Amino acid sequence: MFTAFAVLIAGLLAFIRNTKGAQNRWFFIVTIFIALWIGLNFYDSNFVIPSVTETVLRFEFVAALFIAWSVLGFSRVLQANVTDIRKSGSGEQAVLVGLLVANLLFSLLIVSGGVVNADITDGVLNVEYTNWFFLYVLVLFAYFGYALVRLLIRRRVIEDRSAINTIFFGVFIAFVANTLSNLIFPFLINNRQAVEALNIVGYLGLVIFVFSLFIAITRQRLFDIKLVVARSLAYLLSLAVLAGIYGLVIFGISQTVFNIDISVGAQIFLATSTGILGLAFQPFRRVFDNVTTHIFYQDAYDPQKLFDQLNKVLVSSLDVGYLMRHSSAIISSTLKSEFCVINLNRGDRLFGENADILAKKKKAMRVIRFESGRVKHNSILDDSLGQNHIDLRQAMADTGVALIVKIGPGRLHTEGMGEILLGFKKSGNPYNDQDFRNLEAVANVLVLAIQNALRFEEIQRFNELLQEKVEEATRKLRDTNQKLRELDDTKDDFISMASHQLRTPLTSVKGYLSMVLEGDAGKVTATQKKMLGQAFTSSQRMVYLIADLLNVSRLKTGKFVIDAHPTNLAEMVQEEIIPLTESANARGIDLKYHKPANFPAIDLDETKTRQVIMNFIDNAIYYTPSGGHIEVQLEDTPTSYELKVVDDGIGVPKVEQHHLFTKFYRAGNARKARPDGTGLGLFMAKKVILAQGGSIIFESREGKGSTFGFLFPKKHHPASKPLPVATTGVKQP
């Protein structure tokens, strides 16, 4: 019975400690069924009443069934958090509910005598088991086996395994001990008295189970009830001692002094009333404590509560205004002052309920800020100021400030961080030494919070200033960019106008040079022909340059149009090489071109494509040193038409290659080799090829040569009807 009482008390204390905790609730349910089973077992082991014992025996088996079910439920929530329970919750909870219904049905079978019966002969209880008993044993083993498995699983997923190990050991020992005493021993031993004597094994198992729970509860913190147990025991012991002393004194005086013989009923009544008075003592004491404190200690407060509230506010924000306003409100309400205002010397800012009122009294506040720094003490009470500080005392009277507490480093000087300004107490009582100590501690707490908040403000102001600088610089950059665009537009207009103006006289120059070379003005000597040929080539190059400038202008205005028609690319390349061959020979460069025998006609803008081909070959001639080689390759591949101009000239530096096809850009080594270039040729070549659906071919290694060219995919440029082959002869270099 002691075991049953101990188990029940442990479960009750755990449940009282946390009525909402799943572990606590299930643990309490387990202890209720264990205590019930122990009580029933004790009864049928010690009392044999024919009309009662058999019923008690059957309910004992029912209680054992519910012990197993509750242990399974307890193992489900043991040291599991709410998330774990919810994840597995719906399925396992449904299983537990289903098992509960099954238990109730099985209990009806047990109570009706379907599992166990009792035969009482000559005052001796003989237990008889039916065929359903084996199913009952199987259910018990399934319950406890699964509970042990759940404990092992829970043990693997938690870090602190000590409590789980202890509980597992207790459950296992109790299960084995009670299996022996209630199942195995009754089958093996026919002597009922011997079986009842061996029931001690089951009780010892339950004692070990309770002891393991006690260790898990008190030492391994399975449930946080150690403090509750300690206080409850202390209270009960003190109540018992007081009741005992009270009883001894009353009964002793009544017997020895007054010779009064008190009956047993009166003694019981007096003892009971004493216990009731003892239980009622604490509530009455708390009521009278509150009443007397309110009357005699109106200004009493808990300093720890003050600091807890302040710390909670000070760690919640970095806004100076928020921190100071809430801190002043906490100080004012705790000390029950008429007001509390916190003054920060940096910026002369006031925070608090009466901050606006004090801010209007500018003259008095200036005196307080200056004169308080001359006072040696950190806490300044208006009544403690002497004649040396008459101005400060008058200023405090004008503003209603009764107490000043300095804040921050250098609090004994005027460069202190600020002050806490407090009005008079609402009760009319003066501030005492405890108030001074607590307020100075509060001032020390505020120092770090104010410093952090002010630094944060400085960073914010710096960020705002930086943002303004960035915005101003962005605005200037935007204005400058607009001016550059206007200049670029002006330049494009000039290029367009100059190109049109240069085109007409240059065409005339080129035409007359051509006529002279053909002998229209008379016989031309070989020397004259060579010189006139150079002039004609230069004028042709000038025509191409002007065409580039015009095309750039057209790109800008959106008037760049591709006029495509069937063109024989092989003939076009050959025609462009003819005027450039003499220039290559003059520079000692081997220029080769193997014209394909049958090359299909494709749709191209002939004029613009000629300009691209001439640009690639002309660049190769200029950037290839004497003795170099240039090869023009034209191929009809299965997927595309490709043109490549391959040279072994100066090449392009790798770091500059990604800029090469941009407008007006020229590589550094190219500028040295040919200072008069414009950087428009490759830019326009890329535009022309891309506009016709093709792509640029480019490869280069500095000092090793370059490959420039283009390709047109056949799916975008299907072959046209073949054109008649030109009969103009070309001298192959």
HUZI-V26977 format. One record per residue. N is the residue number from 1. PHI is phi in whole degrees, -180 to 180 (none if undefined). PSI is psi in radians with two decimals (none if undefined). D_LAST is the distance of its C-alpha to the last C-alpha in whole Angstrom. Layout:
<<N/PHI/PSI/D_LAST> <N/PHI/PSI/D_LAST>>
This chain:
<<1/none/-0.57/124> <2/-62/-0.72/122> <3/-60/-0.79/119> <4/-61/-0.75/119> <5/-65/-0.75/120> <6/-64/-0.75/117> <7/-63/-0.79/114> <8/-65/-0.73/116> <9/-63/-0.74/116> <10/-60/-0.78/112> <11/-65/-0.69/111> <12/-65/-0.77/113> <13/-63/-0.72/111> <14/-63/-0.71/108> <15/-68/-0.71/108> <16/-65/-0.61/110> <17/-63/-0.66/107> <18/-152/1.60/104> <19/-70/-0.32/106> <20/-94/-0.18/102> <21/-76/2.30/100> <22/-64/-0.71/100> <23/-61/-0.78/100> <24/-65/-0.73/104> <25/-65/-0.82/105> <26/-66/-0.65/104> <27/-63/-0.69/106> <28/-65/-0.71/109> <29/-62/-0.74/109> <30/-59/-0.82/109> <31/-67/-0.58/112> <32/-63/-0.83/114> <33/-69/-0.63/114> <34/-65/-0.81/114> <35/-63/-0.69/117> <36/-64/-0.76/118> <37/-64/-0.75/118> <38/-62/-0.75/120> <39/-62/-0.78/123> <40/-65/-0.70/123> <41/-64/-0.72/123> <42/-62/-0.68/125> <43/-66/-0.93/128> <44/-74/-0.18/128> <45/-86/-0.33/128> <46/-121/-0.26/131> <47/-130/2.29/133> <48/-121/1.74/134> <49/-121/1.99/135> <50/-50/-0.70/135> <51/-83/-0.21/134> <52/-118/-0.70/131> <53/-61/-0.70/130> <54/-63/-0.72/128> <55/-65/-0.75/126> <56/-61/-0.70/125> <57/-61/-0.77/124> <58/-65/-0.70/122> <59/-69/-0.45/120> <60/-63/-0.73/120> <61/-67/-0.63/117> <62/-63/-0.77/116> <63/-61/-0.70/115> <64/-62/-0.68/113> <65/-62/-0.72/111> <66/-76/-0.45/110> <67/-61/-0.84/110> <68/-61/-0.75/107> <69/-63/-0.75/105> <70/-70/-0.60/106> <71/-64/-0.65/104> <72/-64/-0.77/101> <73/-64/-0.67/101> <74/-65/-0.69/101> <75/-66/-0.45/98> <76/-68/-0.66/96> <77/-105/0.04/96> <78/-64/2.05/97> <79/54/0.52/95> <80/-104/2.43/92> <81/-83/3.05/91> <82/-62/-0.66/91> <83/-64/-0.75/87> <84/-61/-0.75/88> <85/-65/-0.68/91> <86/-70/-0.62/89> <87/-64/-0.77/86> <88/-96/-0.04/89> <89/-60/-0.94/91> <90/-61/-0.77/92> <91/-68/-0.88/92> <92/-69/-0.62/94> <93/-65/-0.68/96> <94/-64/-0.66/97> <95/-64/-0.77/97> <96/-63/-0.72/100> <97/-64/-0.73/102> <98/-63/-0.71/102> <99/-67/-0.60/103> <100/-64/-0.77/106> <101/-63/-0.73/107> <102/-63/-0.68/107> <103/-61/-0.74/109> <104/-64/-0.72/112> <105/-66/-0.73/112> <106/-65/-0.61/112> <107/-64/-0.66/115> <108/-62/-0.66/117> <109/-66/-0.72/117> <110/-67/-0.79/118> <111/-65/-0.57/121> <112/-80/0.00/122> <113/92/0.29/123> <114/-81/-0.21/120> <115/-117/-0.79/119> <116/-142/2.51/122> <117/-134/2.88/125> <118/-128/2.44/128> <119/-122/2.05/132> <120/-104/1.98/134> <121/-125/2.11/137> <122/54/0.71/140> <123/76/0.16/138> <124/-111/2.29/135> <125/-87/2.13/131> <126/-115/2.20/130> <127/-95/2.31/126> <128/-120/2.32/125> <129/-108/2.49/121> <130/-95/-3.12/120> <131/-67/-0.42/117> <132/-73/-0.19/115> <133/-63/-0.63/115> <134/-67/-0.62/113> <135/-65/-0.67/110> <136/-61/-0.80/112> <137/-63/-0.72/111> <138/-62/-0.71/107> <139/-63/-0.75/107> <140/-61/-0.80/108> <141/-63/-0.66/105> <142/-64/-0.77/102> <143/-59/-0.99/103> <144/-68/-0.63/103> <145/-63/-0.78/101> <146/-67/-0.64/98> <147/-62/-0.74/99> <148/-65/-0.68/99> <149/-63/-0.74/95> <150/-61/-0.69/95> <151/-64/-0.70/96> <152/-65/-0.70/94> <153/-65/-0.79/91> <154/-63/-0.59/91> <155/-65/-0.55/92> <156/-77/-0.40/88> <157/-106/0.03/87> <158/-115/2.72/89> <159/-82/-0.81/88> <160/-89/1.76/92> <161/-97/-0.04/94> <162/-62/-0.81/97> <163/-66/-0.71/99> <164/-63/-0.76/97> <165/-60/-0.74/98> <166/-65/-0.80/102> <167/-63/-0.76/102> <168/-59/-0.76/101> <169/-62/-0.79/103> <170/-64/-0.78/106> <171/-64/-0.74/105> <172/-64/-0.79/105> <173/-64/-0.77/108> <174/-63/-0.69/110> <175/-65/-0.82/109> <176/-66/-0.79/110> <177/-63/-0.76/113> <178/-76/-0.46/114> <179/-65/-0.71/113> <180/-66/-0.87/115> <181/-75/-0.48/118> <182/-109/-0.25/118> <183/-122/-0.90/116> <184/-77/-0.87/116> <185/-59/-0.77/120> <186/-60/-0.52/122> <187/-79/-0.62/120> <188/-84/-0.49/121> <189/-116/2.20/125> <190/-87/-0.22/127> <191/-83/1.99/130> <192/-64/-0.67/129> <193/-66/-0.68/131> <194/-66/-0.69/128> <195/-63/-0.76/125> <196/-65/-0.60/126> <197/-67/-0.61/127> <198/-78/-0.07/123> <199/-61/-0.32/122> <200/-59/-0.50/122> <201/-62/-0.79/118> <202/-64/-0.72/117> <203/-63/-0.74/118> <204/-62/-0.68/117> <205/-61/-0.71/114> <206/-69/-0.62/114> <207/-62/-0.76/115> <208/-63/-0.68/112> <209/-61/-0.81/110> <210/-64/-0.72/111> <211/-64/-0.69/111> <212/-66/-0.70/107> <213/-63/-0.68/107> <214/-61/-0.76/109> <215/-64/-0.78/107> <216/-62/-0.60/103> <217/-75/-0.88/105> <218/-87/-0.67/106> <219/-99/-0.61/104> <220/-106/0.13/101> <221/58/0.71/101> <222/-63/-0.80/101> <223/-125/2.44/103> <224/-87/1.28/103> <225/-123/0.10/107> <226/-58/-0.78/108> <227/-64/-0.69/109> <228/-64/-0.77/111> <229/-63/-0.81/113> <230/-62/-0.80/114> <231/-68/-0.66/115> <232/-65/-0.77/117> <233/-64/-0.73/119> <234/-62/-0.73/120> <235/-66/-0.77/121> <236/-66/-0.69/123> <237/-66/-0.76/125> <238/-63/-0.67/126> <239/-65/-0.74/127> <240/-64/-0.74/129> <241/-64/-0.80/130> <242/-62/-0.75/131> <243/-64/-0.70/133> <244/-65/-0.81/135> <245/-63/-0.78/136> <246/-60/-0.79/137> <247/-64/-0.76/139> <248/-63/-0.75/141> <249/-64/-0.84/142> <250/-63/-0.88/143> <251/-68/-0.64/145> <252/-65/-0.79/146> <253/-65/-0.74/148> <254/-65/-0.57/149> <255/-84/-0.76/151> <256/-88/-0.72/152> <257/-88/-0.92/153> <258/-96/-0.12/154> <259/53/0.81/155> <260/-103/2.24/153> <261/-95/1.90/152> <262/-92/2.30/149> <263/-70/2.90/148> <264/-64/-0.70/146> <265/-61/-0.72/144> <266/-66/-0.67/144> <267/-63/-0.76/143> <268/-63/-0.72/140> <269/-62/-0.78/140> <270/-65/-0.73/140> <271/-64/-0.73/137> <272/-65/-0.79/135> <273/-63/-0.61/135> <274/-62/-0.78/134> <275/-62/-0.71/131> <276/-64/-0.74/130> <277/-62/-0.69/131> <278/-64/-0.72/129> <279/-66/-0.60/126> <280/-82/-0.14/126> <281/-63/-0.82/126> <282/-62/-0.86/123> <283/-59/-0.75/122> <284/-64/-0.68/125> <285/-63/-0.73/124> <286/-64/-0.69/120> <287/-62/-0.85/122> <288/-70/-0.54/124> <289/-61/-0.79/122> <290/-64/-0.72/120> <291/-66/-0.83/123> <292/-67/-0.64/124> <293/-64/-0.72/120> <294/-65/-0.59/120> <295/-79/-0.85/123> <296/-97/-0.33/123> <297/-130/1.14/120> <298/-64/-0.56/118> <299/-95/0.12/115> <300/-68/2.51/114> <301/-154/2.88/111> <302/-98/1.93/109> <303/-58/-0.64/106> <304/-64/-0.67/104> <305/-64/-0.67/104> <306/-60/-0.85/103> <307/-70/-0.61/100> <308/-62/-0.77/99> <309/-65/-0.73/98> <310/-63/-0.81/97> <311/-61/-0.67/94> <312/-62/-0.68/93> <313/-73/-0.75/92> <314/-68/-0.41/91> <315/-96/0.03/88> <316/-93/-0.25/87> <317/-159/2.88/85> <318/-117/0.21/84> <319/-86/2.10/85> <320/-60/-0.81/87> <321/-59/-0.81/89> <322/-61/-0.83/90> <323/-62/-0.81/91> <324/-71/-0.69/93> <325/-63/-0.81/95> <326/-71/-0.63/95> <327/-65/-0.75/97> <328/-64/-0.64/99> <329/-66/-0.71/100> <330/-65/-0.78/101> <331/-63/-0.77/103> <332/-63/-0.78/105> <333/-70/-0.61/106> <334/-71/-0.82/107> <335/-85/-0.05/109> <336/56/0.84/110> <337/-92/2.76/110> <338/-63/-0.62/110> <339/-162/2.86/106> <340/-142/2.13/103> <341/-124/2.32/101> <342/-104/2.17/98> <343/-105/2.24/97> <344/-110/2.15/93> <345/-66/-0.48/93> <346/-74/1.84/89> <347/88/0.04/89> <348/50/0.95/93> <349/-104/2.45/93> <350/-118/2.42/96> <351/-132/2.29/95> <352/146/3.10/98> <353/-64/-0.66/101> <354/-102/0.32/102> <355/-61/-0.70/99> <356/-65/-0.67/99> <357/-66/-0.78/103> <358/-69/-0.57/102> <359/-64/-0.52/99> <360/-73/-0.41/101> <361/-92/1.15/104> <362/-62/-0.75/101> <363/-63/-0.81/104> <364/-64/-0.67/105> <365/-68/-0.61/102> <366/-64/-0.69/101> <367/-64/-0.77/104> <368/-62/-0.75/104> <369/-64/-0.70/100> <370/-81/-0.88/101> <371/-71/-0.53/105> <372/-64/-0.48/104> <373/-70/-0.35/102> <374/-87/-0.18/105> <375/-83/2.39/107> <376/-73/-0.49/107> <377/-88/2.66/107> <378/-78/-0.47/105> <379/-110/2.19/107> <380/-117/1.96/109> <381/-100/2.40/112> <382/-59/-0.67/113> <383/-72/-0.31/117> <384/-89/-0.10/116> <385/-80/2.36/115> <386/-97/-2.84/117> <387/-68/-0.41/117> <388/-70/-0.30/114> <389/-127/0.73/112> <390/-64/-0.60/114> <391/-67/-0.72/111> <392/-66/-0.70/109> <393/-64/-0.71/113> <394/-67/-0.69/113> <395/-66/-0.68/109> <396/-65/-0.67/110> <397/-66/-0.68/113> <398/-66/-0.56/111> <399/-97/-0.10/108> <400/77/0.29/111> <401/-85/2.18/109> <402/-99/-0.46/111> <403/-145/2.38/109> <404/-122/2.27/106> <405/-123/2.14/104> <406/-76/2.59/101> <407/-119/2.38/97> <408/96/2.96/95> <409/-62/2.60/94> <410/70/0.56/96> <411/-69/-0.23/99> <412/-90/0.10/101> <413/-131/2.96/99> <414/-71/-0.33/98> <415/-85/0.36/94> <416/-62/2.87/95> <417/-71/-0.58/93> <418/165/-2.87/96> <419/-143/2.66/99> <420/-99/2.09/101> <421/-108/2.10/104> <422/-117/2.43/106> <423/-80/-3.07/109> <424/-70/2.72/113> <425/-70/2.51/114> <426/-64/-0.48/115> <427/-78/-0.22/118> <428/87/-0.09/119> <429/-77/2.63/119> <430/-79/2.84/117> <431/-72/2.46/114> <432/-111/-3.10/115> <433/-62/-0.64/114> <434/-63/-0.68/112> <435/-62/-0.76/110> <436/-61/-0.82/109> <437/-63/-0.78/108> <438/-66/-0.70/106> <439/-69/-0.65/104> <440/-67/-0.62/103> <441/-66/-0.67/101> <442/-62/-0.73/100> <443/-60/-0.69/99> <444/-67/-0.63/97> <445/-67/-0.65/95> <446/-70/-0.42/94> <447/-56/-0.97/92> <448/-63/-0.72/89> <449/-63/-0.73/89> <450/-66/-0.74/89> <451/-61/-0.79/86> <452/-64/-0.74/84> <453/-66/-0.71/84> <454/-67/-0.69/84> <455/-63/-0.70/81> <456/-63/-0.68/79> <457/-63/-0.72/80> <458/-62/-0.73/78> <459/-63/-0.72/75> <460/-62/-0.78/76> <461/-63/-0.69/76> <462/-63/-0.73/73> <463/-63/-0.70/71> <464/-66/-0.75/72> <465/-63/-0.74/71> <466/-63/-0.69/68> <467/-63/-0.71/67> <468/-62/-0.74/68> <469/-63/-0.76/66> <470/-63/-0.75/63> <471/-63/-0.71/64> <472/-65/-0.77/64> <473/-64/-0.67/60> <474/-64/-0.72/59> <475/-63/-0.78/60> <476/-63/-0.72/59> <477/-65/-0.66/56> <478/-65/-0.73/56> <479/-65/-0.75/57> <480/-64/-0.72/54> <481/-63/-0.66/51> <482/-64/-0.71/53> <483/-65/-0.69/52> <484/-64/-0.67/48> <485/-63/-0.71/48> <486/-64/-0.72/49> <487/-65/-0.68/47> <488/-64/-0.70/44> <489/-63/-0.73/45> <490/-62/-0.74/45> <491/-62/-0.77/42> <492/-63/-0.68/40> <493/-63/-0.73/42> <494/-64/-0.75/41> <495/-62/-0.75/37> <496/-63/-0.79/38> <497/-66/-0.78/40> <498/-65/-0.66/37> <499/-64/-0.77/34> <500/-64/-0.69/36> <501/-70/-0.60/37> <502/-79/-0.41/34> <503/-65/-0.75/32> <504/-64/-0.97/34> <505/-63/-0.56/33> <506/-69/-0.64/30> <507/-62/-0.71/29> <508/-64/-0.76/31> <509/-61/-0.80/29> <510/-63/-0.69/25> <511/-65/-0.80/27> <512/-65/-0.66/28> <513/-63/-0.69/25> <514/-64/-0.70/23> <515/-65/-0.74/26> <516/-64/-0.75/26> <517/-62/-0.55/22> <518/-85/-0.02/23> <519/89/0.19/25> <520/-65/-0.42/28> <521/-103/0.21/30> <522/119/3.05/30> <523/-67/2.40/27> <524/-114/2.25/25> <525/-72/2.92/24> <526/-63/-0.72/20> <527/-65/-0.77/22> <528/-63/-0.70/23> <529/-63/-0.69/20> <530/-64/-0.79/18> <531/-67/-0.74/21> <532/-66/-0.59/22> <533/-63/-0.72/18> <534/-63/-0.71/19> <535/-65/-0.71/22> <536/-64/-0.73/21> <537/-62/-0.74/18> <538/-65/-0.69/21> <539/-66/-0.63/23> <540/-64/-0.71/21> <541/-64/-0.66/21> <542/-65/-0.63/25> <543/-62/-0.77/25> <544/-64/-0.69/24> <545/-63/-0.77/26> <546/-64/-0.65/29> <547/-63/-0.71/28> <548/-60/-0.79/29> <549/-62/-0.72/32> <550/-65/-0.68/33> <551/-67/-0.65/32> <552/-61/-0.76/34> <553/-64/-0.69/37> <554/-67/-0.65/37> <555/-60/-0.72/37> <556/-65/-0.67/40> <557/-95/-0.02/42> <558/79/0.32/41> <559/-105/0.25/39> <560/-80/1.94/36> <561/-122/2.39/35> <562/-94/2.15/33> <563/-108/1.56/32> <564/-93/2.46/31> <565/-156/2.84/30> <566/-56/2.24/28> <567/-138/2.43/24> <568/-90/1.78/21> <569/-67/-0.59/19> <570/-64/-0.75/16> <571/-67/-0.68/16> <572/-60/-0.77/17> <573/-63/-0.75/14> <574/-64/-0.71/11> <575/-65/-0.59/13> <576/-76/-0.48/13> <577/-74/-0.53/10> <578/-55/-0.93/10> <579/-72/-0.29/12> <580/-92/-0.23/11> <581/-65/-0.75/7> <582/-63/-0.69/9> <583/-64/-0.69/12> <584/-66/-0.74/10> <585/-64/-0.68/9> <586/-62/-0.52/12> <587/-93/0.05/13> <588/74/0.60/12> <589/-114/2.36/10> <590/-87/1.90/7> <591/-106/2.10/6> <592/-122/2.52/6> <593/-150/2.13/8> <594/-105/1.82/10> <595/-70/2.26/12> <596/-63/2.50/16> <597/-68/-0.80/17> <598/-128/1.81/21> <599/-121/2.21/21> <600/-71/2.74/24> <601/-84/2.41/25> <602/-129/2.77/27> <603/-78/2.00/29> <604/-144/2.79/27> <605/-85/1.79/28> <606/-61/-0.78/24> <607/-63/-0.85/25> <608/-71/-0.63/25> <609/-68/-0.66/23> <610/-57/-0.73/20> <611/-63/-0.68/21> <612/-65/-0.82/21> <613/-62/-0.81/18> <614/-60/-0.71/17> <615/-64/-0.79/19> <616/-62/-0.79/18> <617/-71/-0.73/14> <618/-62/-0.75/16> <619/-62/-0.74/18> <620/-61/-0.70/16> <621/-65/-0.79/14> <622/-70/-0.57/17> <623/-102/0.25/19> <624/-112/2.19/17> <625/-70/2.89/17> <626/-58/2.40/16> <627/91/-0.02/14> <628/-82/3.11/14> <629/-130/2.46/11> <630/-131/2.31/11> <631/-128/2.21/11> <632/-99/2.12/12> <633/-116/2.25/14> <634/-125/2.12/16> <635/-130/2.54/19> <636/-108/1.60/23> <637/-86/2.96/25> <638/-60/-0.43/29> <639/-116/-0.25/30> <640/-158/2.95/27> <641/-108/2.17/24> <642/-126/2.40/22> <643/-123/2.28/19> <644/-133/2.38/17> <645/-114/1.88/15> <646/-108/2.22/16> <647/-132/2.93/15> <648/-118/0.78/17> <649/-86/-2.61/19> <650/-76/-0.31/22> <651/70/-3.08/23> <652/-123/2.27/27> <653/-57/2.47/30> <654/-61/-0.67/32> <655/-70/-0.29/35> <656/-106/-0.05/33> <657/-66/-0.58/31> <658/-73/-0.21/34> <659/-96/-0.10/34> <660/-63/-0.64/30> <661/-96/0.32/30> <662/-92/2.80/33> <663/-66/2.30/34> <664/66/0.28/33> <665/-99/2.41/32> <666/-138/2.41/30> <667/-65/2.74/30> <668/-62/-0.78/31> <669/-69/-0.47/28> <670/-70/-0.68/26> <671/-63/-0.60/29> <672/-72/-0.68/29> <673/-74/-0.56/25> <674/-145/1.50/25> <675/-64/-0.36/28> <676/-89/0.12/28> <677/-70/2.79/27> <678/-109/-0.38/29> <679/81/0.25/29> <680/-100/-0.38/29> <681/-61/-0.93/25> <682/-69/-0.60/26> <683/-60/-0.85/29> <684/-72/-0.57/28> <685/-60/-0.78/26> <686/-64/-0.74/28> <687/-61/-0.75/31> <688/-66/-0.79/29> <689/-67/-0.80/28> <690/-63/-0.65/31> <691/-65/-0.41/33> <692/-97/0.18/31> <693/86/0.22/32> <694/-102/-2.95/29> <695/-144/2.69/29> <696/-85/2.47/26> <697/-107/2.23/25> <698/-151/2.23/25> <699/-144/2.51/25> <700/-161/2.56/25> <701/-134/2.22/26> <702/-59/2.22/27> <703/82/-0.12/25> <704/-113/-0.30/23> <705/121/3.09/20> <706/-141/2.79/21> <707/-129/2.07/20> <708/-118/2.51/20> <709/179/-2.91/21> <710/-152/2.85/23> <711/-140/2.58/25> <712/-120/2.07/27> <713/-63/2.46/30> <714/-68/-0.46/31> <715/-69/-0.40/34> <716/-99/-0.31/34> <717/-132/1.24/31> <718/-64/2.66/32> <719/-65/2.40/29> <720/-94/-3.14/30> <721/-63/2.31/30> <722/-58/2.46/27> <723/-93/2.75/25> <724/-66/2.45/24> <725/-74/2.33/20> <726/-68/2.58/19> <727/-99/-0.03/18> <728/-66/2.20/16> <729/-80/2.54/13> <730/-129/2.22/9> <731/-76/2.03/6> <732/-75/2.27/4> <733/-71/none/0>>
